[in-house]
Amino acid sequence: MSNSQNSKNLYQALWNSADILRSKMDANEYKNYLLGLVFYKYLSDKMLVLAVDLLEKTANNLEEAQAIFNEAMTDEEIRNDLIEALQDENSYAIAPSLTFTALVSDVFRGKFQLEDLAQGFRNIEQSSELFENLFEDVDLYSKKLGSTPQKQNQTVGNVMKELAGLDLAHQGDVLGDAYEYLIGQFASESGKKAGEFYTPQPISELMTRIAVAGKEDQKGFSVYDPTMGSGSLLLNVKKYSNEKGTINYFGQELNTSTYNLARMNMILHGVDIANQHLHNGDTLDADWPTEEPTNFDAVLMNPPYSAKWSGEKGFLDDPRFSMYGVLAPKSKADFAFLLHGFYHLKETGVMAIVLPHGVLFRGNAEGKIREILLENGAIDTVIGLPANIFFNTSIPTTVIILKKNRPMKDVLFIDASNDFTKGKNQNILEQQHIEKIIETYKKRENSDKFAHVASFNEIKENDFNLNIPRYVDTFEEEEPIDLGELSKEIVTTNQELHEAEQELAKLFDELVSTDQDIEKELMQFRQLFNGGGLA
């Protein structure tokens, strides 16, 4: 079967599973169930395939693999060696009766019990620090799944049946991409709640390609996202690197549920355990990472816009913020996030961050921070994006590209706010729009009504205000009106209107009724129309 066919079947099965839960709860809740079950099946399938391999046997499908595994586990000596080998290779081993294949067999035979699945979750979580608390958001006993244990059993069993035909152990990145696709679908359905866990793929692609440009062949490339959500920005680096297996991913996330989502996402994308460095914590309140390594080749960020933060005076001594002499306002943490990310950027690195336009022109403390960044040549490029391209806000946003040790202090402004395709609920950045921005970024030249390279003096004359319309004029003059043509159009329109009225009058004359009252009303209506009262 082709990869695209595999992918299609997988997407369909995942979507059918979502349908079962969609009527019971909103997307922000049911994503935990579906993604949790997908992940458990992936771990189970992977383990069965490995077990068969370790036992030097052959299985044509998961059912055969399960039978081989069952038999091996009845022999105490083989069992102990096999469990040890599975633990060494995968960091976990699932009991024969608790594999997804065994449990779904129970579903089909009407013998499935939720407690068995819950036990399977617990065993995985306790097998390694890597999996600790990974399934904590999957509440198998929620009343939303059904009002009775029997109905809850049935709902979860139905979801498992939809997933049963998939062999997730051999899917490779297809599964990871399908997982990303699902997260995107949930984000679309969740609307505003989705901003905390997902950056739309076109924006991820734009930022990642800029950050990785010229370093595609670098071994040991390191990327950091201190507000990583489900990890989609981090994982995009994999797509544009020729040394995929050597990339080191560093990410921090405040929301525990979203942090768990990112952990699953990493594993499903085949990222080696040694290359995952994820942390659950508050990025601004407590700096991380503080032990080697602390600086990265790329920093990619889509932080919560204009969020509140403590902004206590003690932060003025924090090395992330101390050189600026002021702190981002307590009501708007945008620059606190930006400075945190910039602090962790290597001298040779590239940072891309999405923020609301206010950071480009707001004054006071933000103005002072912006001025220092510009004087240091830190702000390389400002890209204006279209409005309504994110799930959690309709406001237009900007991608700011930052670098260290730039000899020039000029800034490239790109106004891409009008380059999009209108979607049903959102505007969409298509591939041609992304290519146009990246090509302009690489050329770094003026482009009429689209891009302008502003010198430091030009920016200084504008009081360090980076509002894009100051630098890129997108004003389109109205075409002059031809009064002669307009007069002809008015005459033609009046003639067509007169003809339409005459046609309508004929139709009214043909209207009759045997009811005297209605006929009287029709007569009044005809007189009113013919007298010009309706014309």
N, C-alpha and C positions, 0 to 999 in steps of 0.2 A: 504493500500500500504506500502511495506517495506521501511525502511530508505534508503537502497541502490537504490531502484527503484525511490524513490523521488529524490535522489541525481542525478541519471542518467538523469531523465526528466529535472531537473533544469539545469544541465550542458549543455544539448542539446539545451534548449531554449535560454540560454545565448549565446551559440556559434552561433546559427542561427541568433540571433540579431546582433552579431559582424559581421557576413557575410554581412549584409545589409550596414554596415558602412565601411567595410574593403576596398572597391574599391574607396571610396571617400577621404580618408585621412589616415595618418599613425597611427599605434597603439597608439602612445603616445598622439595623439589628441582624437581618438574615444573612448579611455577608459573613458574619462571624461563624454561623453554622456551616454554610456552604464551603467557605474557604478552609475551615477547620477539618471538615470531612474529606475534602480533596487532599489536604496535607496528610491526614492519617492514612488514606488509601495509598498515597505516594510512598510513605515510609513502609507500609505493609508490603506493597508490590515489590519495592526495591529489595526488601529483606528476603522475600521468598525467592526472587531471582538469584540473589547472592548465595542463599542457602543451597540451592540446587547446584550452583557452580562449585561451591566448596565441597559438596558431596560427590562431585564429578559425575553428575547425572544429567539427563536431558529432559526438558519439559516443553511441550508445545504451547501450553497456555497456563494461566494462573491456577486453574483447578488441578492440573497435573502436578504443578509445583507444590501446591498445598498437600497433595497426597504423599509426595516424596518427603516433604518436611514432617508431616504427621508420623510417618513410619520411622524416620530417623530419630525423632524425639522419644520414641518408645524404648530405645536402647540407651541405657544410662551413660555408658562410656562415650558413645557417639554424641549424645545430647550435650554432655558437659563440654566436649571439645568444640562442638558446633556453636554453642552459646558464647563461648569465649572468643571464637573467631569472629562471630557476628558483632560482638561488643567492640572488639579491636578495630574492625573495619568501619562500622556504622555508628558506634557509640550507643547502640540499643539492640534489644532482641525482643520480639513479640511472641507471647505464648501461642501455640498452635490454635487454640480455641478462640483467640482474640484477634487474629488477623482480620483484615477487612473481608477477605475472601471467605473465611469461616463464618463471620458474622452475617454477611449478606446471604450465605447459604441458609443460615437460621431464619432470616427474613422470609425467604421463599418457602420455607417449610413451616412458617407460622410459629417458630420457637424463639424468635429474637427478643432479647431483654435489654433495655437501655443500660442497665447496670453493667452489663458486659462491656459495652462500648466505653462507658465511663471508666471502667477498670483499665481498659486498654489505654485510654488517655493518661490516666494516673501513672501507669507503668512507664510510658514513654517519658513523661515529665520527670520521673524519679531516676531514670537511667543515666542521665548526664546533665551537667550544668547547661549545656547547649540547648536543651529542651525544657528547662525549668519554667513552669507556669505558662507554657505555650498555648494550652487549650483553656485557659481560665475564663475566656469570654464565651465559651460554648456551653450555655446553660441547658443541659439536656432535659431538665425537669421544669422548664418554663411553661407556664399555663398558656402562653401564646402558641405553643406547639400543639396544644390540645387540652381540654378541660380535665381529662382523666389520664392516668398513666398509660392506659391502653391506647388512647388517641395520640399521646405523645410518641409512644412506641411506633405507631402506624406512620406518623408523619416522617420521623427520622428514617424509618425503614423504607419508605417510598423514595426519599432522596437517595438513599444508598443503592436502591435498585436501578435508578437512573445512571449512577456512576459505575455500576457493576461491570459493564461490558468493556470498560477502558483498562488498558494495561499501561499504567502511568510510569512504570519503571523504565520503559524504553522510549519515552517521549522526548527526553532531553530538553532543550530550550523551548520546544513547542509548548510544553506544559507551563514553563515559566511565563511565556508570552501570553498563553491563554489566561493564566492567573492575572497578569497585568491587564488584559482585556476585561476580565470580570471586574477587577477593582475600578477600572474606568467606567464600566457600566453602572456599578453601584454608586460611583461618584456622581454620574449623570442623574441617577434617580434620587439620590440623597440631596442634591442641590447644595444649599449653603453648608450643610454639615460636612460636605466632602472636602472642603478646602484643607482640612487638617490632615488628610491622609493621601491626597493625590494631586500631582501636577499634570495637566493634560500633556499627552505625548508630543505634540508639535512644539510646545514650549520647551519641554525636556530636551528634544532633539536639537533645537536651536542653541540652547545654552551649552549643552554637552559638546557639540561639534566645535563651538568657539573655544571652549576650555581645553579640548584635546588637540586642536589644530597644530600640526607640526610635531606632535609627540606620539603619533600613532604606533611607532615602532619601539617606544621606550619600555624597557622591562622594569617591573616593580613600580609602575605608575600608581600614585596614591591620590585618592579623591576623598573629600570630606564634605558632609552635609550635616550641619548642626541642627537642622529642623527637618529631619529626613522623611517624616510621614511614613508611607509604605515602602520607601526605598527606591522609587521609580527613577528619580534623578541620578542616584548613585549607580544603579544597574545599567543605565543607558551608556555609561562609559565602555562597558563590555562590547557594545555594538560597533564602536568606532576605534577600538584598539586592536592591533595585530598581535598583541601579547596578552590575550584575555586571561590566561591562567595565572598571570603574575600580578594582576591588579590588586591593590589593597584598599578595602572599603572601610571608611570610618564614618560612623553616623550616630547622631544623638536625637532622641525623641522624648518629649515630655509625657505625652499620652501613652499609658501602658498598653492599651488595646492596639493602638497604631504601631507601637514598638514591636509587639508580637507579630503583627502583620508583616512588618519589614523583615523580621527574623525568618518567618516562613518563606517570604519572597526570595530571600538570599539563597536558602537551601534549595528551593524549587528551580532556581536559575543555575544550580550546579556550582555555586561559589564554595570553594574549599573552606572548611572550618577555620583554618589558619589565616585565611585572608579576610575574615569577617571581624570587624571591631565595632560592635554596636553597644550603645549605652542608653539606659533609661534615666533621664534626668532633665533638670531645668538649665538650658543652655546659658542663659544670662546670669542667673543667680550664682551658679558654680561653674567655673571654667572647666572644660574637658575637651581634649585630653591635656593633661599637665605633665605626663611622663612621655619619654621618647616613643614614637615620633610625635611631634606637636605641630609641625608645619607640612603642608601638602602641595602636590603639583597642581591640583585643581580644587577649588572650593565652589560648590554649587548650592544655591539656597533659594527657597521660596517660603520665607517666614510668614507668620500671621501678620497681616497688614495693620499698622497703627495700633498694635496691642499695648496694653498697660504693662509696666514693669515697676519694680520698687524704686530704681533710680536713686538709691541712698548715696549720701556724700562719700561714704567709704569707697565707692567704686572709682572715685577720682584717683585713688592709689593703685587701682587694678591696672596691670600693664596693658590690658586690652584697650583701656580708655584714657590712661593718664596723660599721654602726650597731646591730647586735644584740649585739656584744661576745662572742659565742660562735659556734661552728660546729656544724652538724648532725653527729651522731656518724659516725665513719668507717664503721660497719657499717650505717648507715641514712641514705641521702642524701635522704630524702623532703623535709625542710625546705630542703636546699640547692637542690633543683629548684624548690620553691615560691618561695624568695626570689629565685632567678635570674629566674623569670618575672615576679614582682611588680616587680622593679627595672626591667624593660623595659616596664612598663605606663604608658600616658599618665595624666596627672592626671585625665582625664575618661573613662578606659577601664574595661573590665570584664574580669576574669580568672576563668576556670573551670578547676580542676585536679582530677583524680581521684587519690585516695590511699587507702592502707589506714587503717582506723579508729585505729590506734595514734597517729597524729599529733594526734588530738584529746585524748589524755589522758596520753601518756608524759611523764615528768618530766625533771629535770636540764637539759641544754642545750636540748632540744626544748621543755621547759616554759617556759624563759626567753624563747625566740624567740616562742612562742605568746602569752605575756603582753605582750610589746612590741607585737606585731601588734594585739592586742585593745585595748591602751591607745591605739593610734593609730587605732582604728576601722577597721582594714584588712579584718577578716573580717566580711563582710556576711551571708552565708548558709552554713549547713551542711546538706547533703542526704544522708541515709542511704539508700543503694541496697540492693536485695536481694542476697543471696549468689548466687554461681554465675551471674553474667551476663556474665563476661569469659571469653575463651578460655584465658588463661594462669593463671587462679587461680579457686578456688571461694570464696575469702573474701569477706565483705561489704566494700564499699568506700564511700567518701564523696566527693561532689563539693563542693568548697569554692569559694565565690564571694568574690573579693576586689575592693575598690575603694579609691581614694585620696581623701583630703580629704572623708571623710564627716562631717557635723556630729554625727550620732548615733553612739554606740558600741554600740548594741544588736546582737544577732545573731538572725537568724531560723533556727530549727531545723525541718527537715522530715524526718519519719521515714517514708520510702517503702519501708522494708525488706520490708513485707508485701504490697506492691502489684506483682504480677507474674503472668505466666501460666507454668505449669510446662511446659517443653519436654522433648524426649527426652533431650538431653545438658545442656541449660542452661535457666536461667530466662530469660524474655523480658519486656522492658518493652514493653507494647503502647501504641498511640497514646493510648488513654484514660488510661493511667498517666502518660504524659509530659504530657498536657494538664492533669491534676490537679496535678502538681508545678508547672508553669509558672504556672497560675492562682493557686496558693497563694503562689508567689514574688512575683507582681505585687501581690496584695492585701496581703501582709505583715501578716496578722492571725492570732490564735490560732485553732486548729481542733482540736476534741476528738480526742485520740488520734492526731493527724497533724502538727500544727504548733504552735510556740510562739515568740513574740518575747520573748527574754530581755534584760532591761536589763543595762547594764554592771555595776551593783551586784550583781545576781543572779549574774552570771558571776564576779565578784570573790569573792563569798561561797563560791563553789564552787572557789576557788583556781585559777581560769582553766582548769578542766577542762571540756572541751567534749563529753564523752561524751553522746551524744544521749539515752539513757534518763534522764539527770538532768533533762532539760528537757521531754521529751515522754513522757507516761505512756501506754503502749499496753496496759497490763495489762487483761485481760478477766476479770471475775469469773465463776466457774463458776455455772451455774444451780443453785438449791437442789434437792436430791433429794427427791422425794415418796415417802416410805417406803411409803405405802399402795399406790401404783401399782407400786412395785418388788416388793412382796410378791405382787401379782396376777401380774406378769410371771414371777416365779420359779415360782409354782404352774402357770401355763400352760406354761412351758418344761419343767418336770418331767413334766407330762402328755404333751406331745408326744414327749419322750424315751422314756417308758414304751411309748407306742404304737409307736414306731419299733423298739424292742427286740423287741416281740412279733412284729412283721412280719418282722424279721430271723430270729427263732427259727423261724418257719414255713418260711422259705426254707431254713434249715439242715436242717430235718426232711425236706425234699424231696430233699436231696442224697444220692445212693446211688452205689455203685461195685461192679463185678463183681470187682474186685481185692480180695482179703481183707485185705491189709495196709493199703490205702487206706481200706477200709470200717472197719477197726479204728480208724484215726486220726480218721476222721470221727465215729465214736461217742464217742471221748474228747473231741473238740472240742465236740460237742453237749452232753455232760454238763458240761463246763467252762462253756459259755455259759449253760446253763439253771440251773447252780448259782450263777451270779452272778459267776464269776471274771473275765468280760470286761465285765461291765456297769459 
